[in-house]
Amino acid sequence: MKWVFLAAASIAVAALAQAVHVPAAWLIGPMVVAFIAIGIAALHDPAQAIWTAVFLLVLRMIQDYVIYPRLIGRDIDLHPLVVILAVLAGVELDGIAGIFIAVPVVALVTVVARHWLEWRQRDVAAVNVAAAAVEAP
């Protein structure tokens, strides 16, 4: 009978997580759900509440510092460390809005720099070909 209560509680927590997890409150939603999950676990067993808190903390750390940078970095061809540093710089400069703006700005600067370097290499190659053609006769 206890597992029926826990299954119903976990479904309720999942529904609440979906309801409070809006893009603008990306930090508040998971924290509210974590507190509710820890509270439900504390009703069952205080040790289980501690394990729930540790699990949710580790899960959030892995998601924020391993999975997210790899996904974003692979799609825009940035090193994960660059993504992490961009997010940290964004949060320092402009708070939560800076987090959402930092990675696209770094990606834009990277793409512009790559295109400029590619153009510059073609220009230098063209000058070298022209110089070789002048010296050849």
C-alpha positions as CSV (number, residue, x, y, z in Angstrom):
1,M,0.0,0.0,0.0
2,K,2.9,2.3,0.7
3,W,4.2,2.0,-2.9
4,V,0.8,3.2,-4.2
5,F,1.1,6.4,-2.2
6,L,4.6,6.9,-3.4
7,A,3.6,6.3,-7.0
8,A,0.8,8.8,-6.7
9,A,3.0,11.3,-5.0
10,S,5.6,11.0,-7.7
11,I,3.0,11.5,-10.4
12,A,1.8,14.6,-8.5
13,V,5.4,15.9,-8.3
14,A,5.9,15.3,-12.0
15,A,2.7,17.2,-12.9
16,L,3.7,20.0,-10.6
17,A,7.2,20.1,-12.2
18,Q,5.6,20.5,-15.6
19,A,3.3,23.2,-14.3
20,V,6.0,25.4,-12.7
21,H,8.8,24.8,-15.1
22,V,8.5,27.8,-17.4
23,P,11.4,29.0,-19.5
24,A,11.7,32.4,-17.7
25,A,11.9,30.6,-14.3
26,W,14.4,27.9,-15.3
27,L,16.0,28.0,-11.8
28,I,12.9,28.5,-9.6
29,G,10.8,25.7,-11.2
30,P,13.3,22.9,-10.5
31,M,14.1,24.2,-7.0
32,V,10.4,24.2,-6.1
33,V,10.0,20.7,-7.4
34,A,13.2,19.6,-5.6
35,F,11.9,21.0,-2.3
36,I,8.6,19.2,-2.8
37,A,10.3,15.9,-3.7
38,I,12.6,16.2,-0.6
39,G,9.6,17.0,1.6
40,I,7.7,13.9,0.4
41,A,10.8,11.8,0.9
42,A,11.2,13.3,4.4
43,L,7.7,12.2,5.2
44,H,8.8,8.7,4.4
45,D,12.3,8.6,5.9
46,P,14.7,11.4,6.7
47,A,17.6,9.5,5.3
48,Q,15.8,9.1,2.0
49,A,15.3,12.9,2.0
50,I,19.0,13.4,2.2
51,W,19.6,10.9,-0.6
52,T,16.9,12.6,-2.7
53,A,18.6,16.0,-2.2
54,V,22.0,14.5,-3.1
55,F,20.6,12.8,-6.2
56,L,18.9,16.0,-7.4
57,L,22.0,18.1,-6.7
58,V,24.2,15.7,-8.6
59,L,21.7,15.4,-11.4
60,R,21.5,19.2,-11.8
61,M,25.3,19.5,-11.7
62,I,25.7,16.9,-14.4
63,Q,23.0,18.5,-16.6
64,D,24.4,22.0,-16.2
65,Y,28.1,21.3,-16.5
66,V,28.4,18.2,-18.7
67,I,25.3,17.5,-20.8
68,Y,24.3,21.1,-21.7
69,P,27.7,22.3,-22.8
70,R,28.3,19.2,-24.9
71,L,24.9,19.5,-26.6
72,I,25.2,23.2,-27.3
73,G,28.9,23.0,-28.2
74,R,28.3,20.2,-30.7
75,D,25.6,22.0,-32.5
76,I,27.5,25.2,-32.9
77,D,31.0,23.7,-32.9
78,L,32.2,25.3,-29.6
79,H,34.3,23.6,-27.0
80,P,32.3,22.8,-23.8
81,L,34.6,24.9,-21.7
82,V,33.9,27.9,-23.9
83,V,30.2,27.4,-23.4
84,I,30.6,27.1,-19.6
85,L,32.7,30.3,-19.6
86,A,30.2,32.1,-21.8
87,V,27.3,31.2,-19.4
88,L,29.3,32.2,-16.4
89,A,30.3,35.5,-18.0
90,G,26.7,36.1,-19.1
91,V,25.3,35.5,-15.6
92,E,27.9,38.0,-14.2
93,L,27.1,40.6,-16.7
94,D,23.4,40.5,-17.0
95,G,22.0,37.8,-14.6
96,I,19.5,35.3,-16.0
97,A,19.0,37.2,-19.3
98,G,22.8,37.1,-19.8
99,I,22.7,33.3,-19.6
100,F,20.3,33.2,-22.5
101,I,22.3,35.8,-24.5
102,A,25.8,34.6,-23.8
103,V,26.1,31.5,-25.8
104,P,24.5,32.9,-29.0
105,V,26.8,36.0,-28.8
106,V,29.9,33.8,-28.4
107,A,28.6,31.6,-31.3
108,L,28.1,34.7,-33.5
109,V,31.5,36.0,-32.7
110,T,33.1,32.6,-33.4
111,V,31.3,32.3,-36.8
112,V,32.3,35.8,-37.8
113,A,35.9,35.2,-36.8
114,R,36.0,31.9,-38.7
115,H,34.6,33.6,-41.8
116,W,37.0,36.4,-41.5
117,L,40.0,34.1,-41.1
118,E,38.8,32.0,-44.1
119,W,38.5,35.2,-46.2
120,R,41.9,36.4,-45.1
121,Q,43.5,33.1,-46.0
122,R,42.0,33.3,-49.5
123,D,43.1,36.9,-49.9
124,V,46.7,36.0,-48.8
125,A,46.7,33.0,-51.1
126,A,45.6,35.2,-54.0
127,V,48.3,37.7,-53.3
128,N,50.9,34.9,-53.2
129,V,49.7,33.5,-56.5
130,A,49.8,37.0,-58.1
131,A,53.3,37.6,-56.7
132,A,54.5,34.2,-58.0
133,A,53.0,35.0,-61.4
134,V,54.8,38.4,-61.5
135,E,58.2,36.8,-60.6
136,A,57.8,33.8,-62.9
137,P,58.6,35.3,-66.4
